[in-house]
Amino acid sequence: MNIKISNLSFKYDKKATKTVLNSINLEIKPGSVNVLLGLNGCGKTTLIKLLAGLEKPFEGTIEYDGGNLQTIRIRERAKIFAYVPQQANVTNDIPVRQYLSYGTTNTLAFYEHPGKEEMERVEATAERLNISHLLDKNLGEISGGELQIVLIACSLIQNTEILLLDEPTSALDMKNQNLVLSILKEVAKQGKTIILSSHNPNYALYLDSNVVLIHDGVIRDEGSAKELIKAEKLKPIYGDHMCASNELGYEEISFK
């Protein structure tokens, strides 16, 4: 099922003269990996929140499977989209195991509790992300990086067809960055649609993704990572110190 964004504009204050996003037109193909790139404040997070249905467009529409996203009820939306925010507003005294079990509730009846099958999915996902040792700890007892992995694990447990991740590796060390990106690569091979924001252009190369380059609330360019992640294309946004290294199978982007 594809996502079509048409003439989308957004501002947090309706009285404001400047929009956060301005006339966005974008089509997300089913089973594709899409990386949103751009400077702080360019609109990446806002676009992901709009796709998650957490904000409403000021102008324009977001269509899912031909229908307006805003008409899909929250419970049904949770079966389609899994959303991982940059910062989670969580209750510190909830055990990690219990929090992860919430990811199973999108397939349960209203008053139904997770059963054996759902809890086995929790255990398996925790093991996959190397957080089994955290299951009996409260959320307030773990580090920011560990919490970020817990949020990602919960989104995988939801088992939705679309994953929305807002800078999912921002608090992670290099080992866990690699782990999360590797898992996203696996998830993509299952035909899931992935949309994530990042400050690292090399992630798009690693994931062999589609790239949406956003600057000052507008889409500057869109295309495959191999075509767009080049120093000359990124310099207008990131500055003249962008350069490329040829030590890998692709030209890794860095600063000189």
TAFEN-V785571 format. One record per residue. N is the residue number from 0. RES is the residue in one letter. OMEGA is omega as a letter, one per 40 degrees, with the letter a starting at -180 (NA if undefined). D_FIRST is the distance of its C-alpha to the first C-alpha in Angstrom with 2 decimals. Layout:
N|RES|OMEGA|D_FIRST  N|RES|OMEGA|D_FIRST
//
This chain:
0|M|a|0.00  1|N|i|3.79  2|I|i|6.87  3|K|i|9.90  4|I|a|13.34  5|S|i|16.17  6|N|a|19.88  7|L|i|19.49  8|S|a|22.89  9|F|i|24.09  10|K|a|27.48  11|Y|i|28.68  12|D|a|31.82  13|K|a|31.41  14|K|a|34.96  15|A|i|34.36  16|T|a|34.77  17|K|i|32.53  18|T|i|28.76  19|V|i|26.98  20|L|a|24.05  21|N|i|24.77  22|S|i|22.68  23|I|i|19.61  24|N|a|17.20  25|L|i|14.34  26|E|i|10.95  27|I|a|9.05  28|K|i|7.46  29|P|i|5.40  30|G|a|8.62  31|S|i|10.79  32|V|a|13.74  33|N|a|14.82  34|V|i|18.35  35|L|a|19.74  36|L|i|23.45  37|G|a|26.32  38|L|i|29.51  39|N|i|30.06  40|G|a|29.33  41|C|i|27.15  42|G|a|24.23  43|K|a|21.98  44|T|i|22.36  45|T|a|21.99  46|L|i|18.65  47|I|i|17.35  48|K|i|19.00  49|L|i|17.37  50|L|i|13.84  51|A|a|15.14  52|G|a|16.51  53|L|i|20.03  54|E|i|21.13  55|K|i|20.71  56|P|i|20.65  57|F|i|24.13  58|E|i|22.87  59|G|a|19.61  60|T|i|16.17  61|I|a|12.92  62|E|i|10.06  63|Y|a|6.87  64|D|i|5.16  65|G|a|8.62  66|G|a|10.70  67|N|a|12.91  68|L|a|12.24  69|Q|a|15.97  70|T|a|15.95  71|I|a|14.08  72|R|a|17.02  73|I|a|17.83  74|R|i|17.97  75|E|i|14.52  76|R|a|13.22  77|A|i|15.13  78|K|a|13.15  79|I|a|9.88  80|F|i|11.74  81|A|a|14.97  82|Y|i|17.25  83|V|a|20.35  84|P|i|22.85  85|Q|a|25.74  86|Q|a|28.24  87|A|i|27.93  88|N|a|30.03  89|V|i|31.02  90|T|a|34.10  91|N|a|36.42  92|D|i|37.96  93|I|i|34.85  94|P|a|34.96  95|V|i|32.18  96|R|i|31.61  97|Q|a|31.19  98|Y|a|28.83  99|L|i|26.57  100|S|i|26.67  101|Y|i|24.95  102|G|a|21.74  103|T|a|21.95  104|T|i|22.43  105|N|i|18.82  106|T|a|19.23  107|L|i|22.81  108|A|a|24.58  109|F|a|26.00  110|Y|a|29.38  111|E|i|28.52  112|H|i|29.49  113|P|a|28.00  114|G|a|29.78  115|K|a|30.84  116|E|a|27.50  117|E|a|25.82  118|M|i|28.81  119|E|i|28.75  120|R|i|25.23  121|V|a|26.73  122|E|a|29.65  123|A|a|27.68  124|T|i|25.44  125|A|i|28.60  126|E|i|30.33  127|R|a|27.52  128|L|i|27.86  129|N|i|31.66  130|I|i|32.08  131|S|a|33.61  132|H|a|36.87  133|L|a|35.39  134|L|a|34.26  135|D|i|37.52  136|K|i|37.94  137|N|a|37.11  138|L|a|34.58  139|G|a|37.57  140|E|a|39.29  141|I|a|36.82  142|S|i|36.44  143|G|i|33.85  144|G|i|32.37  145|E|i|32.31  146|L|i|30.61  147|Q|i|27.85  148|I|i|27.29  149|V|i|27.36  150|L|i|24.58  151|I|i|22.43  152|A|a|23.42  153|C|i|22.43  154|S|i|18.87  155|L|i|18.70  156|I|i|20.29  157|Q|i|17.55  158|N|i|15.34  159|T|i|12.03  160|E|a|8.79  161|I|i|9.40  162|L|i|13.05  163|L|a|14.86  164|L|a|18.40  165|D|a|21.17  166|E|a|23.80  167|P|a|23.50  168|T|a|26.59  169|S|a|28.89  170|A|a|31.35  171|L|i|31.28  172|D|a|34.00  173|M|a|33.37  174|K|a|33.24  175|N|i|30.51  176|Q|i|28.59  177|N|i|28.58  178|L|a|27.63  179|V|i|24.56  180|L|i|23.40  181|S|i|24.07  182|I|i|21.99  183|L|i|19.02  184|K|i|19.54  185|E|a|19.55  186|V|i|16.37  187|A|i|14.61  188|K|i|16.09  189|Q|i|14.42  190|G|i|10.97  191|K|i|10.23  192|T|a|9.13  193|I|i|12.49  194|I|a|13.91  195|L|i|17.67  196|S|a|20.74  197|S|i|23.94  198|H|a|27.44  199|N|a|27.75  200|P|a|26.57  201|N|i|27.42  202|Y|i|24.53  203|A|i|22.19  204|L|a|24.47  205|Y|a|24.56  206|L|a|20.79  207|D|a|20.60  208|S|i|17.89  209|N|a|16.80  210|V|i|19.22  211|V|a|19.21  212|L|a|22.91  213|I|i|23.80  214|H|i|27.39  215|D|i|28.97  216|G|i|25.79  217|V|i|24.54  218|I|i|22.44  219|R|a|25.21  220|D|i|23.27  221|E|i|20.01  222|G|a|19.73  223|S|a|20.15  224|A|a|22.38  225|K|i|25.01  226|E|a|25.39  227|L|a|25.38  228|I|i|27.05  229|K|a|30.50  230|A|a|33.47  231|E|i|34.14  232|K|a|30.67  233|L|a|30.78  234|K|a|34.43  235|P|a|33.91  236|I|a|31.96  237|Y|i|33.41  238|G|a|36.93  239|D|a|39.27  240|H|i|39.76  241|M|i|36.49  242|C|a|37.26  243|A|i|35.86  244|S|a|37.13  245|N|a|37.17  246|E|a|37.98  247|L|i|34.51  248|G|i|32.37  249|Y|a|30.83  250|E|a|32.54  251|E|a|32.27  252|I|i|32.54  253|S|i|35.36  254|F|i|38.19  255|K|NA|41.70
//
